[in-house]
Amino acid sequence: MSHKRIPKRKAAIAVGGVVALGAAAILLPNANASQDGATDGAAATAPPKTLKATDASDLASQLAGLLGDAFAGSYYDGGKQQLVVNVVPGDDNNVIVQAKKAGATVREVDNSMTELEAGAQTLKTEATIPGTSWAVDPRTNKILVTADSTVTGDKWDRLESTVRGLGSGMATIKKSAGTFRTFASGGDAIFAANSRCSLGFNVTAGDGTPAFLTAGHCALGGRQWSDQQGGAPIATIDQAVFPGEGDFALAKYDDPTTQAPSDVDVGGQTVQITEAAEATVGQEVFRMGSTTGLADGQVLGLNATVNYPEGTVTGLIQTDVCAEPGDSGGSMFTQDGLAIGLTSGGSGDCTVGGETFFQPVTTALAAVGATLGEGGAGAGADDQAGGEDAGDGEADGEIGGEDAAQEAGDGAGQDVGQGAGDGAGQGAGYGADRDAEDGGGQSGTH
């Protein structure tokens, strides 16, 4: 299948996006290594290793198993390019020695991972309120609880009381000025009936056919998706989860001969995607969306729980990367070509900022049985080859986004699988509302 060229209007936006990518690589803020509730008495006596974020993620996984109950989370200090590992001190100081030998910076903290996870479970049981979220923040060694502008009165009192009941030093609450909602969109625009989302990453389905990943809540908008508003369908939803244990969908291209490249269009240029990788707190990431284009920021938390109006979604990545209506489903990736997440939702916009949440790509790939890339050429969640050498791609290259999104089909919802559910209320399909503004019709439920 031959891909369409980027329209001139899109190309103009793209040029700015490319500049943003280059600038962001230099200007992104360093990870904020907060010492709230922790002491640094056990900080390294031997110099810690300098690591890339991906290598730090691998080391963190190894140390989690090595340290056992003493492990209390970790994060990546981008400024120093070091992995910081939280350790609960005990009778056996050997765990600290082991972590240092492995190349990590060690911090002694008060709250164990077991205690933090128990606190998150209490929040789930006693304070599952639409407009709230929580995730463990290893930089503060606390649970970060966020409430949007709809959480007021008795709801706020209930949330605050639950957090207080966790005990001193276990959690912090912050208020968001916006409203949590899904952001139907991502890399390049795809359309279903009156809904608009973004294509995340092209993949190869388990049966070997070409497909792409997007947000699960996008499937509420219809089963068939197109690459143009009102255009002919080019892809059909095969599996979808939302709400529940994730926010992801697999759409198969209707034409099995479709050539769907493994890259992301950042406007006039492409970033080649070489593998899927786990996120690391403190990691610098980029997001591409059909509404706002390219944005950058940092991973703030993992395994986040978000209570959208449509229902609770678990296992997400929390970031400070901005997003707006139409960005749902879009790709979150690193500069060296690692696929990290699919845009789910959040609050705020790209003027004032806000909180945003992403579906981990590795989890989505495993759930739908797909591999990243074209015709099996890419690496899936369990086949991660070497992303660090991936460049920005050719200026004329096509992407796993709009041009590939131009294979996405019209319609998408009632037949979607496991989690597409009935909760298409005020939040599902942030992008659909934006499309209505652009003349795409009304779609208040998607």
ROVO-290493 format. One record per residue (C-alpha): residue number from 1; residue in three letters; x, y negated, z. Coordinates in pm, 1 decimal. Example, Ala and Ser with C-alpha at 12.3 -4.5 7.8 and 13.67 -1.06 7.14 Angstrom:
{1; 'ALA'; {1230.0; 450.0; 780.0}},
{2; 'SER'; {1367.0; 106.0; 714.0}},
***
This chain:
{1; 'MET'; {0.0; 0.0; 0.0}},
{2; 'SER'; {137.4; -340.5; -88.2}},
{3; 'HIS'; {112.1; -601.1; 183.1}},
{4; 'LYS'; {-17.1; -951.3; 130.8}},
{5; 'ARG'; {213.8; -1246.2; 167.5}},
{6; 'ILE'; {169.8; -1473.9; 465.2}},
{7; 'PRO'; {-59.8; -1765.7; 370.2}},
{8; 'LYS'; {104.9; -2108.5; 355.4}},
{9; 'ARG'; {-80.3; -2227.9; 664.3}},
{10; 'LYS'; {32.5; -1922.5; 855.3}},
{11; 'ALA'; {387.1; -1960.2; 724.8}},
{12; 'ALA'; {402.2; -2316.3; 851.7}},
{13; 'ILE'; {301.6; -2201.2; 1197.1}},
{14; 'ALA'; {551.6; -1920.0; 1163.3}},
{15; 'VAL'; {847.1; -2150.1; 1109.6}},
{16; 'GLY'; {778.7; -2310.7; 1444.6}},
{17; 'GLY'; {746.9; -1964.7; 1594.0}},
{18; 'VAL'; {1089.9; -1864.1; 1472.0}},
{19; 'VAL'; {1241.3; -2177.2; 1618.7}},
{20; 'ALA'; {1064.1; -2094.8; 1944.1}},
{21; 'LEU'; {1213.9; -1747.3; 1943.7}},
{22; 'GLY'; {1563.8; -1884.0; 1905.9}},
{23; 'ALA'; {1511.6; -2155.2; 2162.9}},
{24; 'ALA'; {1348.5; -1923.4; 2409.7}},
{25; 'ALA'; {1650.1; -1695.6; 2400.9}},
{26; 'ILE'; {1854.6; -1986.3; 2536.6}},
{27; 'LEU'; {1602.0; -2169.6; 2752.5}},
{28; 'LEU'; {1407.6; -1891.1; 2921.5}},
{29; 'PRO'; {1417.6; -1938.3; 3300.6}},
{30; 'ASN'; {1629.4; -1704.3; 3505.8}},
{31; 'ALA'; {1460.5; -1452.5; 3729.5}},
{32; 'ASN'; {1373.3; -1605.2; 4064.2}},
{33; 'ALA'; {1531.8; -1374.9; 4320.5}},
{34; 'SER'; {1313.1; -1476.0; 4613.2}},
{35; 'GLN'; {1428.8; -1354.2; 4949.7}},
{36; 'ASP'; {1090.2; -1396.3; 5116.5}},
{37; 'GLY'; {1058.6; -1138.5; 5390.9}},
{38; 'ALA'; {1397.9; -983.0; 5318.3}},
{39; 'THR'; {1755.8; -1004.1; 5426.4}},
{40; 'ASP'; {2068.4; -985.9; 5219.3}},
{41; 'GLY'; {2296.0; -835.4; 5483.9}},
{42; 'ALA'; {2345.8; -525.2; 5271.6}},
{43; 'ALA'; {2421.6; -713.1; 4952.5}},
{44; 'ALA'; {2699.1; -568.8; 4747.0}},
{45; 'THR'; {3048.2; -520.1; 4872.6}},
{46; 'ALA'; {3149.2; -384.2; 4532.4}},
{47; 'PRO'; {3059.7; -595.4; 4230.5}},
{48; 'PRO'; {2727.9; -481.2; 4073.4}},
{49; 'LYS'; {2715.0; -386.5; 3707.4}},
{50; 'THR'; {2615.1; -628.6; 3434.1}},
{51; 'LEU'; {2316.9; -469.0; 3261.2}},
{52; 'LYS'; {2070.2; -529.5; 2982.0}},
{53; 'ALA'; {1706.2; -527.8; 3095.0}},
{54; 'THR'; {1642.9; -188.6; 2934.5}},
{55; 'ASP'; {1944.9; -32.8; 3104.6}},
{56; 'ALA'; {1833.1; -189.2; 3432.1}},
{57; 'SER'; {1492.1; -24.9; 3390.9}},
{58; 'ASP'; {1656.4; 314.3; 3339.2}},
{59; 'LEU'; {1878.8; 265.4; 3643.6}},
{60; 'ALA'; {1579.5; 158.3; 3852.9}},
{61; 'SER'; {1398.8; 481.5; 3764.4}},
{62; 'GLN'; {1702.9; 687.3; 3859.4}},
{63; 'LEU'; {1747.7; 506.2; 4190.6}},
{64; 'ALA'; {1379.9; 543.6; 4276.3}},
{65; 'GLY'; {1427.8; 918.9; 4266.6}},
{66; 'LEU'; {1765.6; 909.8; 4436.7}},
{67; 'LEU'; {1665.6; 685.8; 4727.4}},
{68; 'GLY'; {1327.2; 845.6; 4794.2}},
{69; 'ASP'; {1130.5; 679.5; 5074.6}},
{70; 'ALA'; {1404.9; 418.2; 5120.7}},
{71; 'PHE'; {1332.2; 273.5; 4772.0}},
{72; 'ALA'; {1105.9; -33.6; 4793.8}},
{73; 'GLY'; {1099.9; -157.7; 4435.4}},
{74; 'SER'; {1341.9; -340.7; 4209.6}},
{75; 'TYR'; {1364.9; -630.8; 3968.3}},
{76; 'TYR'; {1597.2; -766.2; 3701.2}},
{77; 'ASP'; {1789.8; -1086.2; 3771.8}},
{78; 'GLY'; {1818.0; -1224.9; 3420.5}},
{79; 'GLY'; {2058.3; -1500.2; 3519.0}},
{80; 'LYS'; {2315.4; -1258.8; 3657.4}},
{81; 'GLN'; {2208.0; -966.5; 3436.7}},
{82; 'GLN'; {2189.9; -743.3; 3741.3}},
{83; 'LEU'; {1940.8; -497.5; 3885.4}},
{84; 'VAL'; {1831.9; -585.2; 4239.0}},
{85; 'VAL'; {1708.0; -287.3; 4438.6}},
{86; 'ASN'; {1505.4; -319.8; 4758.3}},
{87; 'VAL'; {1594.1; -67.8; 5028.7}},
{88; 'VAL'; {1423.1; -9.0; 5362.3}},
{89; 'PRO'; {1707.5; 41.9; 5610.1}},
{90; 'GLY'; {1703.1; 352.3; 5823.8}},
{91; 'ASP'; {1928.4; 584.5; 6016.7}},
{92; 'ASP'; {2106.1; 693.9; 5699.5}},
{93; 'ASN'; {2306.3; 407.6; 5549.5}},
{94; 'ASN'; {2424.9; 640.7; 5277.4}},
{95; 'VAL'; {2128.9; 534.6; 5061.7}},
{96; 'ILE'; {2265.9; 181.6; 5045.4}},
{97; 'VAL'; {2610.4; 310.7; 4953.1}},
{98; 'GLN'; {2456.7; 523.3; 4679.0}},
{99; 'ALA'; {2265.4; 230.6; 4530.5}},
{100; 'LYS'; {2576.4; 13.3; 4527.8}},
{101; 'LYS'; {2784.1; 285.5; 4366.7}},
{102; 'ALA'; {2523.5; 313.3; 4094.7}},
{103; 'GLY'; {2582.1; -53.6; 4011.0}},
{104; 'ALA'; {2281.8; -224.5; 4171.5}},
{105; 'THR'; {2264.2; -526.6; 4398.8}},
{106; 'VAL'; {2104.1; -404.9; 4721.6}},
{107; 'ARG'; {1856.3; -597.0; 4938.0}},
{108; 'GLU'; {1731.0; -474.9; 5273.7}},
{109; 'VAL'; {1356.2; -537.9; 5308.4}},
{110; 'ASP'; {1080.0; -472.7; 5560.8}},
{111; 'ASN'; {796.5; -323.8; 5354.5}},
{112; 'SER'; {835.4; 24.6; 5208.1}},
{113; 'MET'; {682.3; 115.4; 4874.0}},
{114; 'THR'; {448.4; 355.3; 5055.2}},
{115; 'GLU'; {320.3; 70.5; 5273.2}},
{116; 'LEU'; {277.3; -161.0; 4976.4}},
{117; 'GLU'; {90.6; 102.4; 4776.0}},
{118; 'ALA'; {-132.0; 174.0; 5077.0}},
{119; 'GLY'; {-208.8; -198.8; 5093.5}},
{120; 'ALA'; {-303.3; -200.6; 4725.4}},
{121; 'GLN'; {-535.7; 95.0; 4787.6}},
{122; 'THR'; {-703.4; -96.9; 5070.5}},
{123; 'LEU'; {-760.1; -389.7; 4836.3}},
{124; 'LYS'; {-916.0; -153.0; 4583.4}},
{125; 'THR'; {-1148.9; -7.8; 4846.4}},
{126; 'GLU'; {-1249.5; -328.6; 5022.1}},
{127; 'ALA'; {-1197.6; -613.4; 4774.9}},
{128; 'THR'; {-1266.1; -501.2; 4417.7}},
{129; 'ILE'; {-1416.2; -833.6; 4317.3}},
{130; 'PRO'; {-1444.0; -958.6; 3957.2}},
{131; 'GLY'; {-1186.8; -1231.7; 3906.1}},
{132; 'THR'; {-918.4; -1080.1; 4129.2}},
{133; 'SER'; {-594.8; -894.7; 4065.3}},
{134; 'TRP'; {-304.6; -753.4; 4261.4}},
{135; 'ALA'; {39.5; -614.1; 4195.6}},
{136; 'VAL'; {349.5; -542.5; 4403.0}},
{137; 'ASP'; {603.8; -824.3; 4368.8}},
{138; 'PRO'; {947.9; -676.2; 4443.0}},
{139; 'ARG'; {1104.3; -1022.0; 4455.8}},
{140; 'THR'; {903.8; -1110.7; 4766.5}},
{141; 'ASN'; {856.5; -750.6; 4887.2}},
{142; 'LYS'; {484.7; -825.3; 4913.5}},
{143; 'ILE'; {161.3; -764.9; 4725.6}},
{144; 'LEU'; {75.1; -1065.4; 4511.3}},
{145; 'VAL'; {-303.2; -1113.4; 4514.2}},
{146; 'THR'; {-454.8; -1359.4; 4267.8}},
{147; 'ALA'; {-811.2; -1493.0; 4261.8}},
{148; 'ASP'; {-954.3; -1689.3; 3971.2}},
{149; 'SER'; {-1188.6; -1987.9; 3991.9}},
{150; 'THR'; {-1502.1; -1769.6; 4016.7}},
{151; 'VAL'; {-1394.0; -1619.4; 4350.2}},
{152; 'THR'; {-1557.6; -1854.1; 4599.4}},
{153; 'GLY'; {-1777.7; -1846.3; 4909.4}},
{154; 'ASP'; {-1839.3; -1500.1; 5051.0}},
{155; 'LYS'; {-1620.9; -1339.5; 4783.5}},
{156; 'TRP'; {-1322.7; -1552.0; 4881.3}},
{157; 'ASP'; {-1385.1; -1489.0; 5250.9}},
{158; 'ARG'; {-1396.4; -1114.8; 5185.9}},
{159; 'LEU'; {-1073.4; -1120.9; 4988.8}},
{160; 'GLU'; {-894.4; -1337.6; 5241.9}},
{161; 'SER'; {-1011.9; -1120.1; 5529.9}},
{162; 'THR'; {-892.5; -803.8; 5353.9}},
{163; 'VAL'; {-549.2; -954.3; 5291.3}},
{164; 'ARG'; {-526.8; -1066.7; 5653.8}},
{165; 'GLY'; {-616.4; -715.7; 5763.8}},
{166; 'LEU'; {-314.4; -575.2; 5581.1}},
{167; 'GLY'; {-93.0; -734.9; 5841.8}},
{168; 'SER'; {155.7; -1018.1; 5849.9}},
{169; 'GLY'; {411.2; -1019.2; 5571.9}},
{170; 'MET'; {230.8; -764.9; 5351.5}},
{171; 'ALA'; {55.8; -983.3; 5092.9}},
{172; 'THR'; {13.4; -1336.7; 4965.1}},
{173; 'ILE'; {-289.5; -1491.2; 4792.9}},
{174; 'LYS'; {-282.7; -1751.8; 4521.5}},
{175; 'LYS'; {-567.5; -1925.2; 4340.5}},
{176; 'SER'; {-581.6; -1948.5; 3962.4}},
{177; 'ALA'; {-742.0; -2254.6; 3807.6}},
{178; 'GLY'; {-879.2; -2049.3; 3520.6}},
{179; 'THR'; {-1103.1; -1745.3; 3482.4}},
{180; 'PHE'; {-985.4; -1389.7; 3418.2}},
{181; 'ARG'; {-1109.2; -1269.8; 3082.3}},
{182; 'THR'; {-993.3; -1050.8; 2802.4}},
{183; 'PHE'; {-806.0; -1223.2; 2519.6}},
{184; 'ALA'; {-929.4; -1034.7; 2211.1}},
{185; 'SER'; {-616.2; -1085.9; 1981.2}},
{186; 'GLY'; {-233.0; -1044.4; 1949.6}},
{187; 'GLY'; {17.1; -1045.5; 1664.2}},
{188; 'ASP'; {-188.6; -1086.6; 1345.2}},
{189; 'ALA'; {-560.5; -1139.0; 1317.3}},
{190; 'ILE'; {-799.0; -848.6; 1273.2}},
{191; 'PHE'; {-1176.0; -878.0; 1256.2}},
{192; 'ALA'; {-1482.8; -669.4; 1338.2}},
{193; 'ALA'; {-1824.7; -818.9; 1273.9}},
{194; 'ASN'; {-1811.3; -1143.0; 1478.0}},
{195; 'SER'; {-1510.2; -1044.2; 1689.6}},
{196; 'ARG'; {-1145.7; -1124.9; 1638.6}},
{197; 'CYS'; {-841.4; -959.9; 1794.4}},
{198; 'SER'; {-475.3; -910.2; 1712.1}},
{199; 'LEU'; {-288.5; -606.1; 1593.8}},
{200; 'GLY'; {-28.3; -485.4; 1840.2}},
{201; 'PHE'; {206.7; -228.9; 1685.7}},
{202; 'ASN'; {185.8; 5.2; 1390.4}},
{203; 'VAL'; {215.8; 369.9; 1490.8}},
{204; 'THR'; {185.1; 718.6; 1350.3}},
{205; 'ALA'; {-113.5; 909.8; 1490.5}},
{206; 'GLY'; {-75.1; 1263.0; 1618.2}},
{207; 'ASP'; {-204.7; 1403.5; 1289.1}},
{208; 'GLY'; {61.9; 1213.2; 1094.6}},
{209; 'THR'; {-167.9; 942.3; 956.2}},
{210; 'PRO'; {-86.3; 569.0; 975.7}},
{211; 'ALA'; {-254.4; 375.3; 1256.3}},
{212; 'PHE'; {-209.3; 80.4; 1491.1}},
{213; 'LEU'; {-253.0; 0.0; 1858.8}},
{214; 'THR'; {-461.9; -288.7; 1986.8}},
{215; 'ALA'; {-652.8; -368.2; 2306.8}},
{216; 'GLY'; {-924.5; -128.0; 2416.1}},
{217; 'HIS'; {-1171.7; -406.8; 2483.9}},
{218; 'CYS'; {-1142.5; -509.4; 2119.8}},
{219; 'ALA'; {-1323.2; -185.9; 2033.8}},
{220; 'LEU'; {-1631.9; -329.6; 2202.0}},
{221; 'GLY'; {-1663.0; -555.6; 1899.1}},
{222; 'GLY'; {-1717.6; -273.2; 1651.9}},
{223; 'ARG'; {-1575.8; 47.0; 1515.2}},
{224; 'GLN'; {-1439.1; -77.0; 1183.0}},
{225; 'TRP'; {-1181.6; -352.7; 1144.5}},
{226; 'SER'; {-1069.1; -577.4; 860.6}},
{227; 'ASP'; {-772.1; -799.8; 793.5}},
{228; 'GLN'; {-998.7; -1085.9; 684.5}},
{229; 'GLN'; {-1310.9; -1238.5; 834.6}},
{230; 'GLY'; {-1598.8; -1071.0; 654.9}},
{231; 'GLY'; {-1359.4; -855.7; 452.3}},
{232; 'ALA'; {-1384.6; -489.0; 368.6}},
{233; 'PRO'; {-1292.2; -245.9; 648.1}},
{234; 'ILE'; {-940.0; -110.7; 640.2}},
{235; 'ALA'; {-917.2; 77.5; 973.3}},
{236; 'THR'; {-1147.5; 264.2; 1208.2}},
{237; 'ILE'; {-1124.2; 300.1; 1586.7}},
{238; 'ASP'; {-1028.2; 656.4; 1674.7}},
{239; 'GLN'; {-978.8; 630.7; 2053.0}},
{240; 'ALA'; {-1028.4; 353.2; 2306.6}},
{241; 'VAL'; {-999.9; 302.0; 2681.7}},
{242; 'PHE'; {-1152.6; 1.6; 2860.7}},
{243; 'PRO'; {-1223.5; -54.5; 3141.9}},
{244; 'GLY'; {-1056.3; 208.5; 3358.3}},
{245; 'GLU'; {-701.8; 341.9; 3339.0}},
{246; 'GLY'; {-581.2; 95.9; 3077.8}},
{247; 'ASP'; {-687.3; -135.5; 2796.8}},
{248; 'PHE'; {-581.2; 16.9; 2464.7}},
{249; 'ALA'; {-722.9; 150.6; 2139.6}},
{250; 'LEU'; {-591.1; 348.0; 1843.4}},
{251; 'ALA'; {-725.8; 248.5; 1501.1}},
{252; 'LYS'; {-645.8; 469.0; 1201.9}},
{253; 'TYR'; {-599.4; 311.2; 860.7}},
{254; 'ASP'; {-874.5; 423.7; 623.8}},
{255; 'ASP'; {-623.2; 470.7; 342.7}},
{256; 'PRO'; {-386.1; 751.3; 451.7}},
{257; 'THR'; {-119.5; 624.1; 209.6}},
{258; 'THR'; {-93.5; 288.7; 388.0}},
{259; 'GLN'; {268.1; 184.2; 450.1}},
{260; 'ALA'; {257.5; 23.8; 792.7}},
{261; 'PRO'; {598.4; -111.4; 894.3}},
{262; 'SER'; {725.8; -108.0; 1250.0}},
{263; 'ASP'; {781.7; -476.4; 1306.6}},
{264; 'VAL'; {620.7; -792.9; 1442.8}},
{265; 'ASP'; {553.6; -1101.4; 1234.5}},
{266; 'VAL'; {679.1; -1408.4; 1420.6}},
{267; 'GLY'; {602.0; -1635.8; 1128.7}},
{268; 'GLY'; {811.4; -1620.1; 815.8}},
{269; 'GLN'; {1041.1; -1369.2; 981.3}},
{270; 'THR'; {992.5; -1030.8; 1138.5}},
{271; 'VAL'; {1136.4; -865.9; 1445.5}},
{272; 'GLN'; {1206.2; -499.2; 1376.4}},
{273; 'ILE'; {1057.9; -275.8; 1646.0}},
{274; 'THR'; {1278.4; 23.3; 1714.6}},
{275; 'GLU'; {1135.3; 187.8; 2025.7}},
{276; 'ALA'; {886.9; 162.7; 2309.8}},
{277; 'ALA'; {1022.6; 80.4; 2653.0}},
{278; 'GLU'; {905.0; 32.3; 3010.2}},
{279; 'ALA'; {880.6; -320.8; 3146.0}},
{280; 'THR'; {1104.3; -441.9; 3428.7}},
{281; 'VAL'; {1012.9; -718.4; 3673.0}},
{282; 'GLY'; {1220.4; -1024.0; 3582.3}},
{283; 'GLN'; {1256.1; -919.1; 3217.9}},
{284; 'GLU'; {1231.7; -1186.4; 2948.1}},
{285; 'VAL'; {959.9; -1106.0; 2694.0}},
{286; 'PHE'; {787.9; -1254.6; 2389.8}},
{287; 'ARG'; {422.7; -1236.5; 2291.6}},
{288; 'MET'; {282.2; -1280.4; 1942.6}},
{289; 'GLY'; {-84.1; -1364.3; 1893.6}},
{290; 'SER'; {-305.3; -1461.9; 1603.6}},
{291; 'THR'; {-429.6; -1772.6; 1787.1}},
{292; 'THR'; {-127.2; -1916.0; 1963.1}},
{293; 'GLY'; {159.6; -1759.2; 1770.8}},
{294; 'LEU'; {480.9; -1693.3; 1959.8}},
{295; 'ALA'; {516.1; -1748.7; 2334.0}},
{296; 'ASP'; {773.6; -1635.3; 2587.5}},
{297; 'GLY'; {794.8; -1575.0; 2958.6}},
{298; 'GLN'; {879.3; -1322.4; 3223.3}},
{299; 'VAL'; {744.2; -999.6; 3369.9}},
{300; 'LEU'; {611.5; -1065.4; 3721.2}},
{301; 'GLY'; {466.5; -732.7; 3832.7}},
{302; 'LEU'; {400.1; -372.4; 3730.8}},
{303; 'ASN'; {106.0; -137.0; 3780.6}},
{304; 'ALA'; {-124.6; -435.6; 3825.3}},
{305; 'THR'; {-496.4; -393.4; 3893.8}},
{306; 'VAL'; {-724.4; -651.7; 3729.1}},
{307; 'ASN'; {-1095.3; -687.3; 3803.0}},
{308; 'TYR'; {-1247.7; -825.0; 3482.8}},
{309; 'PRO'; {-1620.8; -901.0; 3459.2}},
{310; 'GLU'; {-1652.8; -583.1; 3250.1}},
{311; 'GLY'; {-1487.1; -364.3; 3512.2}},
{312; 'THR'; {-1156.7; -278.3; 3677.3}},
{313; 'VAL'; {-846.5; -200.3; 3471.1}},
{314; 'THR'; {-539.9; -42.5; 3630.9}},
{315; 'GLY'; {-178.0; 15.0; 3532.8}},
{316; 'LEU'; {-115.7; -322.5; 3364.3}},
{317; 'ILE'; {192.4; -546.8; 3341.8}},
{318; 'GLN'; {157.0; -895.1; 3496.1}},
{319; 'THR'; {341.7; -1186.1; 3332.5}},
{320; 'ASP'; {349.7; -1565.0; 3311.0}},
{321; 'VAL'; {336.0; -1562.0; 2928.8}},
{322; 'CYS'; {49.7; -1782.0; 2808.6}},
{323; 'ALA'; {-233.5; -1654.3; 2587.5}},
{324; 'GLU'; {-564.3; -1779.5; 2450.2}},
{325; 'PRO'; {-878.4; -1647.6; 2280.3}},
{326; 'GLY'; {-786.9; -1434.5; 1980.7}},
{327; 'ASP'; {-459.2; -1308.6; 2127.6}},
{328; 'SER'; {-593.9; -980.5; 2271.1}},
{329; 'GLY'; {-430.0; -663.7; 2148.1}},
{330; 'GLY'; {-124.7; -850.3; 2026.3}},
{331; 'SER'; {230.8; -740.6; 2073.7}},
{332; 'MET'; {459.6; -809.9; 2368.3}},
{333; 'PHE'; {820.3; -726.0; 2288.1}},
{334; 'THR'; {1182.1; -813.2; 2359.4}},
{335; 'GLN'; {1419.6; -1003.3; 2137.4}},
{336; 'ASP'; {1613.5; -686.0; 2062.5}},
{337; 'GLY'; {1310.2; -504.4; 1926.5}},
{338; 'LEU'; {1159.5; -312.9; 2218.4}},
{339; 'ALA'; {781.0; -270.7; 2221.3}},
{340; 'ILE'; {663.1; -342.2; 2576.8}},
{341; 'GLY'; {291.6; -423.4; 2588.1}},
{342; 'LEU'; {-44.4; -506.1; 2430.7}},
{343; 'THR'; {-218.1; -828.8; 2534.6}},
{344; 'SER'; {-514.6; -755.3; 2761.3}},
{345; 'GLY'; {-634.4; -1073.2; 2933.8}},
{346; 'GLY'; {-583.0; -1322.3; 3210.3}},
{347; 'SER'; {-653.6; -1687.2; 3281.1}},
{348; 'GLY'; {-535.9; -2027.0; 3164.5}},
{349; 'ASP'; {-407.0; -2124.7; 2821.7}},
{350; 'CYS'; {-90.5; -2232.0; 2643.7}},
{351; 'THR'; {-127.6; -2591.2; 2761.6}},
{352; 'VAL'; {-148.9; -2535.6; 3136.4}},
{353; 'GLY'; {-14.4; -2179.7; 3156.7}},
{354; 'GLY'; {-171.2; -1907.9; 3367.7}},
{355; 'GLU'; {-157.5; -1538.7; 3452.0}},
{356; 'THR'; {-164.5; -1273.6; 3180.5}},
{357; 'PHE'; {-184.1; -895.6; 3180.8}},
{358; 'PHE'; {-60.5; -641.6; 2927.9}},
{359; 'GLN'; {-120.3; -273.7; 2860.6}},
{360; 'PRO'; {212.1; -83.8; 2868.8}},
{361; 'VAL'; {285.2; 54.1; 2521.0}},
{362; 'THR'; {447.9; 369.3; 2657.2}},
{363; 'THR'; {130.6; 464.5; 2844.3}},
{364; 'ALA'; {-90.6; 394.2; 2542.9}},
{365; 'LEU'; {128.9; 602.5; 2311.7}},
{366; 'ALA'; {123.4; 896.5; 2550.1}},
{367; 'ALA'; {-254.4; 875.4; 2597.2}},
{368; 'VAL'; {-345.3; 867.9; 2226.6}},
{369; 'GLY'; {-68.4; 1106.6; 2116.0}},
{370; 'ALA'; {93.8; 860.7; 1875.4}},
{371; 'THR'; {454.3; 764.9; 1801.9}},
{372; 'LEU'; {582.1; 417.4; 1737.6}},
{373; 'GLY'; {663.0; 328.3; 1379.8}},
{374; 'GLU'; {588.5; 422.5; 1024.6}},
{375; 'GLY'; {550.6; 783.9; 923.6}},
{376; 'GLY'; {710.5; 905.0; 1244.4}},
{377; 'ALA'; {1024.6; 701.0; 1178.2}},
{378; 'GLY'; {989.6; 504.7; 1501.6}},
{379; 'ALA'; {1044.5; 620.4; 1855.3}},
{380; 'GLY'; {758.5; 701.2; 2086.6}},
{381; 'ALA'; {738.2; 672.5; 2461.7}},
{382; 'ASP'; {955.9; 976.5; 2509.0}},
{383; 'ASP'; {1192.7; 917.6; 2219.9}},
{384; 'GLN'; {1366.5; 591.1; 2288.1}},
{385; 'ALA'; {1662.1; 537.2; 2061.0}},
{386; 'GLY'; {1864.2; 215.3; 2058.0}},
{387; 'GLY'; {1674.7; -109.1; 2056.8}},
{388; 'GLU'; {1967.0; -332.2; 2138.8}},
{389; 'ASP'; {2098.7; -341.2; 1785.3}},
{390; 'ALA'; {1767.7; -438.4; 1626.6}},
{391; 'GLY'; {1777.3; -783.3; 1473.8}},
{392; 'ASP'; {1512.8; -1030.6; 1375.3}},
{393; 'GLY'; {1440.4; -862.2; 1044.1}},
{394; 'GLU'; {1425.5; -1012.6; 697.6}},
{395; 'ALA'; {1259.2; -1345.0; 636.9}},
{396; 'ASP'; {1023.1; -1195.0; 381.3}},
{397; 'GLY'; {950.3; -873.9; 571.2}},
{398; 'GLU'; {599.2; -764.5; 654.4}},
{399; 'ILE'; {483.5; -684.4; 1002.1}},
{400; 'GLY'; {294.5; -462.1; 1233.0}},
{401; 'GLY'; {54.6; -747.5; 1264.4}},
{402; 'GLU'; {-149.2; -958.6; 1025.5}},
{403; 'ASP'; {-39.7; -792.5; 705.2}},
{404; 'ALA'; {-72.7; -456.7; 869.3}},
{405; 'ALA'; {-367.2; -599.1; 1046.9}},
{406; 'GLN'; {-495.3; -654.8; 704.2}},
{407; 'GLU'; {-579.6; -296.9; 728.5}},
{408; 'ALA'; {-805.3; -303.2; 1016.2}},
{409; 'GLY'; {-1170.3; -278.2; 938.5}},
{410; 'ASP'; {-1502.8; -445.8; 1013.6}},
{411; 'GLY'; {-1702.4; -352.9; 1321.7}},
{412; 'ALA'; {-1576.6; -147.4; 1627.3}},
{413; 'GLY'; {-1762.3; -61.8; 1941.9}},
{414; 'GLN'; {-2046.8; 169.0; 2028.6}},
{415; 'ASP'; {-1861.4; 482.6; 1929.0}},
{416; 'VAL'; {-1539.1; 412.7; 2108.1}},
{417; 'GLY'; {-1415.7; 672.5; 2345.0}},
{418; 'GLN'; {-1341.7; 703.1; 2708.7}},
{419; 'GLY'; {-1354.5; 356.3; 2843.6}},
{420; 'ALA'; {-1520.6; 122.6; 2605.2}},
{421; 'GLY'; {-1823.1; 123.0; 2830.3}},
{422; 'ASP'; {-2112.8; -114.6; 2853.7}},
{423; 'GLY'; {-1937.3; -401.3; 3023.1}},
{424; 'ALA'; {-1899.4; -633.1; 2731.6}},
{425; 'GLY'; {-2006.5; -929.4; 2938.8}},
{426; 'GLN'; {-1861.0; -1272.7; 2965.5}},
{427; 'GLY'; {-1498.9; -1171.3; 2948.2}},
{428; 'ALA'; {-1466.1; -904.9; 2683.1}},
{429; 'GLY'; {-1345.2; -1042.7; 2358.1}},
{430; 'TYR'; {-1189.5; -1375.2; 2441.8}},
{431; 'GLY'; {-1095.1; -1384.1; 2076.6}},
{432; 'ALA'; {-1453.3; -1339.8; 1964.6}},
{433; 'ASP'; {-1558.7; -1660.1; 2131.6}},
{434; 'ARG'; {-1271.3; -1842.4; 1966.2}},
{435; 'ASP'; {-1380.1; -1706.4; 1633.0}},
{436; 'ALA'; {-1727.6; -1838.2; 1687.0}},
{437; 'GLU'; {-1571.6; -2180.3; 1731.0}},
{438; 'ASP'; {-1397.4; -2135.8; 1399.0}},
{439; 'GLY'; {-1723.5; -2053.7; 1226.0}},
{440; 'GLY'; {-1711.3; -1680.8; 1267.7}},
{441; 'GLY'; {-2050.7; -1654.9; 1434.2}},
{442; 'GLN'; {-2154.0; -1595.1; 1792.0}},
{443; 'SER'; {-2024.9; -1305.6; 1991.0}},
{444; 'GLY'; {-2055.9; -1385.8; 2353.4}},
{445; 'THR'; {-2026.4; -1024.8; 2459.9}},
{446; 'HIS'; {-1691.6; -940.4; 2305.4}},
***
